[in-house]
Amino acid sequence: AQSVTQLDSQVPVFEEAPVELRCNYSSSVSVYLFWYVQYPNQGLQLLLKYLSGSTLVKGINGFEAEFNKSQTSFHLRKPSVHISDTAEYFCAVSETSYDKVIFGPGTSLSVIP
Amino acid sequence: EAGVVQSPRYKIIEKKQPVAFWCNPISGHNTLYWYRQNLGQGPELLIRYENEEAVDDSQLPKDRFSAERLKGVDSTLKIQPAELGDSAVYLCASSLEGTDPNTEAFFGQGTRLTVV
Protein backbone atom coordinates (compact mmCIF):
# COMPACT_ATOMS: atom_id res chain seq x y z
CA ALA A 1 0.00 0.00 0.00
CA GLN A 2 1.16 3.48 -0.73
CA SER A 3 1.94 6.00 1.98
CA VAL A 4 3.50 9.44 2.36
CA THR A 5 5.88 10.66 5.03
CA GLN A 6 6.62 14.30 5.65
CA LEU A 7 9.56 14.29 8.01
CA ASP A 8 9.12 17.78 9.44
CA SER A 9 5.83 18.78 11.01
CA GLN A 10 6.97 22.40 11.45
CA VAL A 11 9.60 24.40 9.59
CA PRO A 12 10.43 27.95 10.70
CA VAL A 13 12.56 29.98 8.29
CA PHE A 14 13.56 33.60 8.01
CA GLU A 15 12.23 35.72 5.19
CA GLU A 16 14.34 35.59 2.00
CA ALA A 17 16.09 32.41 3.17
CA PRO A 18 15.86 29.18 1.16
CA VAL A 19 13.63 26.34 2.32
CA GLU A 20 13.26 22.64 1.65
CA LEU A 21 10.23 20.62 2.73
CA ARG A 22 10.88 16.92 2.71
CA CYS A 23 8.59 14.22 1.40
CA ASN A 24 9.14 10.50 1.08
CA TYR A 25 6.70 7.96 -0.25
CA SER A 26 6.37 4.22 -0.37
CA SER A 27 4.97 2.42 -3.37
CA SER A 28 5.74 -0.68 -5.35
CA VAL A 29 4.75 0.80 -8.69
CA SER A 30 5.09 3.99 -10.64
CA VAL A 31 3.51 6.98 -8.99
CA TYR A 32 2.20 10.43 -9.58
CA LEU A 33 3.34 12.99 -7.01
CA PHE A 34 1.79 16.27 -5.90
CA TRP A 35 2.43 19.19 -3.58
CA TYR A 36 -0.50 21.21 -2.27
CA VAL A 37 -0.55 24.39 -0.18
CA GLN A 38 -3.25 25.31 2.31
CA TYR A 39 -3.37 28.89 3.52
CA PRO A 40 -5.17 29.57 6.83
CA ASN A 41 -8.90 28.94 6.56
CA GLN A 42 -8.59 28.10 2.87
CA GLY A 43 -8.94 24.99 0.76
CA LEU A 44 -6.00 23.21 -0.82
CA GLN A 45 -4.30 24.63 -3.90
CA LEU A 46 -2.10 22.62 -6.23
CA LEU A 47 1.50 23.89 -6.25
CA LEU A 48 2.98 21.39 -8.69
CA LYS A 49 2.80 17.78 -9.82
CA TYR A 50 5.04 15.10 -11.27
CA LEU A 51 3.42 12.72 -13.75
CA SER A 52 6.36 11.69 -15.94
CA GLY A 53 9.33 13.10 -17.82
CA SER A 54 11.74 15.59 -16.27
CA THR A 55 12.39 14.91 -12.61
CA LEU A 56 12.62 18.62 -11.80
CA VAL A 57 9.16 20.12 -11.68
CA LYS A 58 8.47 23.82 -11.44
CA GLY A 59 5.27 25.10 -9.90
CA ILE A 60 3.55 28.29 -8.93
CA ASN A 61 4.88 30.96 -6.58
CA GLY A 62 8.52 30.09 -7.31
CA PHE A 63 8.39 26.58 -5.87
CA GLU A 64 10.02 23.54 -7.45
CA ALA A 65 10.35 19.89 -6.53
CA GLU A 66 12.62 17.07 -7.60
CA PHE A 67 11.53 13.49 -8.04
CA ASN A 68 14.15 10.99 -6.93
CA LYS A 69 13.04 7.45 -7.69
CA SER A 70 15.96 5.71 -6.01
CA GLN A 71 15.36 7.58 -2.76
CA THR A 72 11.57 7.60 -3.19
CA SER A 73 11.56 11.30 -2.42
CA PHE A 74 9.84 14.40 -3.77
CA HIS A 75 11.25 17.33 -1.81
CA LEU A 76 9.86 20.83 -2.28
CA ARG A 77 12.20 23.81 -2.50
CA LYS A 78 12.12 27.57 -2.81
CA PRO A 79 15.28 29.67 -3.03
CA SER A 80 13.85 32.69 -1.20
CA VAL A 81 10.68 32.63 0.88
CA HIS A 82 8.25 35.45 1.57
CA ILE A 83 5.94 36.12 4.47
CA SER A 84 3.05 35.15 2.22
CA ASP A 85 4.44 31.60 1.94
CA THR A 86 3.41 30.90 5.53
CA ALA A 87 0.99 28.00 5.16
CA GLU A 88 0.54 24.25 5.49
CA TYR A 89 2.11 22.16 2.75
CA PHE A 90 0.92 18.67 1.83
CA CYS A 91 2.74 16.09 -0.24
CA ALA A 92 0.51 13.53 -1.96
CA VAL A 93 0.94 10.40 -4.04
CA SER A 94 -1.19 8.37 -6.38
CA GLU A 95 -0.40 5.04 -7.97
CA THR A 96 -3.12 5.00 -10.54
CA SER A 97 -5.04 8.15 -11.10
CA TYR A 98 -6.37 11.20 -9.41
CA ASP A 99 -9.10 9.34 -7.61
CA LYS A 100 -6.67 7.51 -5.35
CA VAL A 101 -4.55 10.37 -4.03
CA ILE A 102 -3.05 9.77 -0.58
CA PHE A 103 -2.01 12.85 1.36
CA GLY A 104 0.83 13.17 3.85
CA PRO A 105 0.30 14.69 7.30
CA GLY A 106 1.52 18.12 6.22
CA THR A 107 4.37 20.50 7.08
CA SER A 108 3.64 23.86 8.62
CA LEU A 109 5.94 26.50 7.12
CA SER A 110 6.33 29.65 9.18
CA VAL A 111 8.24 32.53 7.60
CA ILE A 112 9.77 34.85 10.16
CA PRO A 113 10.21 38.54 9.27
CA GLU B 1 -15.49 31.96 -12.57
CA ALA B 2 -16.61 30.91 -9.12
CA GLY B 3 -14.64 28.17 -7.43
CA VAL B 4 -15.97 25.31 -5.37
CA VAL B 5 -18.48 26.71 -2.89
CA GLN B 6 -19.17 25.06 0.43
CA SER B 7 -21.57 25.96 3.19
CA PRO B 8 -21.68 26.47 6.03
CA ARG B 9 -18.08 27.49 6.78
CA TYR B 10 -18.42 26.58 10.44
CA LYS B 11 -20.82 24.37 12.37
CA ILE B 12 -21.03 23.56 16.06
CA ILE B 13 -23.44 20.85 17.14
CA GLU B 14 -24.03 18.63 20.13
CA LYS B 15 -23.23 14.95 19.83
CA LYS B 16 -26.04 12.73 18.57
CA GLN B 17 -27.45 15.59 16.49
CA PRO B 18 -27.62 15.45 12.68
CA VAL B 19 -25.62 17.78 10.45
CA ALA B 20 -25.41 18.40 6.71
CA PHE B 21 -22.83 20.04 4.51
CA TRP B 22 -23.44 21.40 1.04
CA CYS B 23 -21.08 21.68 -1.92
CA ASN B 24 -21.48 23.34 -5.29
CA PRO B 25 -18.65 22.32 -7.64
CA ILE B 26 -17.17 24.32 -10.48
CA SER B 27 -19.53 24.43 -13.43
CA GLY B 28 -18.87 21.61 -15.87
CA HIS B 29 -16.88 19.48 -13.46
CA ASN B 30 -18.17 15.93 -13.59
CA THR B 31 -16.15 14.59 -10.68
CA LEU B 32 -16.85 15.59 -7.10
CA TYR B 33 -14.97 14.50 -3.99
CA TRP B 34 -15.66 14.75 -0.28
CA TYR B 35 -12.64 14.64 2.02
CA ARG B 36 -12.29 14.74 5.79
CA GLN B 37 -9.29 16.50 7.31
CA ASN B 38 -8.61 15.83 10.97
CA LEU B 39 -6.55 18.32 12.92
CA GLY B 40 -2.86 18.06 12.04
CA GLN B 41 -3.43 15.55 9.28
CA GLY B 42 -3.84 15.48 5.53
CA PRO B 43 -7.22 15.07 3.86
CA GLU B 44 -8.70 11.59 3.53
CA LEU B 45 -11.13 10.71 0.76
CA LEU B 46 -14.63 9.83 1.91
CA ILE B 47 -16.47 9.51 -1.39
CA ARG B 48 -16.04 10.29 -5.07
CA TYR B 49 -18.81 10.95 -7.57
CA GLU B 50 -18.70 10.73 -11.34
CA ASN B 51 -21.75 12.78 -12.27
CA GLU B 52 -24.51 11.42 -10.01
CA GLU B 53 -22.90 8.02 -9.43
CA ALA B 54 -20.86 7.30 -6.32
CA VAL B 55 -17.93 5.36 -7.79
CA ASP B 56 -15.81 5.11 -4.64
CA ASP B 57 -17.37 5.22 -1.19
CA SER B 58 -15.16 2.62 0.43
CA GLN B 59 -13.93 5.06 3.12
CA LEU B 60 -17.36 6.44 3.98
CA PRO B 61 -18.61 5.24 7.40
CA LYS B 62 -21.97 4.12 6.12
CA ASP B 63 -23.55 3.57 9.51
CA ARG B 64 -23.79 7.31 10.12
CA PHE B 65 -22.60 9.08 6.98
CA SER B 66 -24.53 9.51 3.76
CA ALA B 67 -24.04 11.58 0.63
CA GLU B 68 -25.99 12.41 -2.45
CA ARG B 69 -25.52 14.17 -5.76
CA LEU B 70 -28.94 13.80 -7.27
CA LYS B 71 -28.61 15.82 -10.46
CA GLY B 72 -24.89 15.40 -10.91
CA VAL B 73 -24.18 18.97 -9.84
CA ASP B 74 -24.25 20.00 -6.19
CA SER B 75 -23.85 17.52 -3.38
CA THR B 76 -24.80 17.07 0.26
CA LEU B 77 -22.89 15.14 2.91
CA LYS B 78 -24.82 14.18 6.03
CA ILE B 79 -23.86 12.79 9.41
CA GLN B 80 -26.55 11.31 11.65
CA PRO B 81 -25.97 11.04 14.51
CA ALA B 82 -22.74 12.99 14.96
CA GLU B 83 -20.07 11.78 17.38
CA LEU B 84 -17.28 13.69 19.10
CA GLY B 85 -14.74 12.06 16.78
CA ASP B 86 -16.44 13.56 13.74
CA SER B 87 -14.99 16.97 14.58
CA ALA B 88 -12.90 17.84 11.54
CA VAL B 89 -12.82 19.98 8.41
CA TYR B 90 -14.89 18.54 5.58
CA LEU B 91 -13.52 19.50 2.18
CA CYS B 92 -15.26 19.28 -1.16
CA ALA B 93 -13.32 19.23 -4.42
CA SER B 94 -14.20 18.92 -8.08
CA SER B 95 -12.39 18.15 -11.31
CA LEU B 96 -13.20 17.77 -14.97
CA GLU B 97 -12.12 14.14 -15.14
CA GLY B 98 -11.47 12.20 -11.97
CA THR B 99 -9.25 9.52 -13.44
CA ASP B 100 -6.94 11.77 -15.43
CA PRO B 101 -3.99 13.08 -13.37
CA ASN B 102 -3.45 15.76 -15.99
CA THR B 103 -6.54 17.47 -14.71
CA GLU B 104 -6.55 19.34 -11.44
CA ALA B 105 -8.90 18.99 -8.52
CA PHE B 106 -10.05 22.32 -7.11
CA PHE B 107 -10.90 22.48 -3.42
CA GLY B 108 -13.46 24.50 -1.55
CA GLN B 109 -12.69 26.32 1.69
CA GLY B 110 -14.19 23.54 3.74
CA THR B 111 -16.69 23.26 6.57
CA ARG B 112 -15.20 23.12 10.04
CA LEU B 113 -17.37 20.87 12.20
CA THR B 114 -17.11 20.91 15.98
CA VAL B 115 -19.09 18.31 17.89
CA VAL B 116 -19.49 19.07 21.61
Interface residues (C-beta under 8 A of the other chain):
Chain A: V4 S9 Y32 N41 Q42 G43 L44 Q45 L46 K49 L51 F90 A92 S94 S97 Y98 D99 K100 V101 F103 G104 P105 G106
Chain B: G3 V4 T31 Y33 G40 Q41 G42 P43 E44 L45 R48 V55 D56 L91 A93 S95 E97 G98 T99 D100 P101 N102 T103 E104 A105 F106 F107 G108 Q109 G110
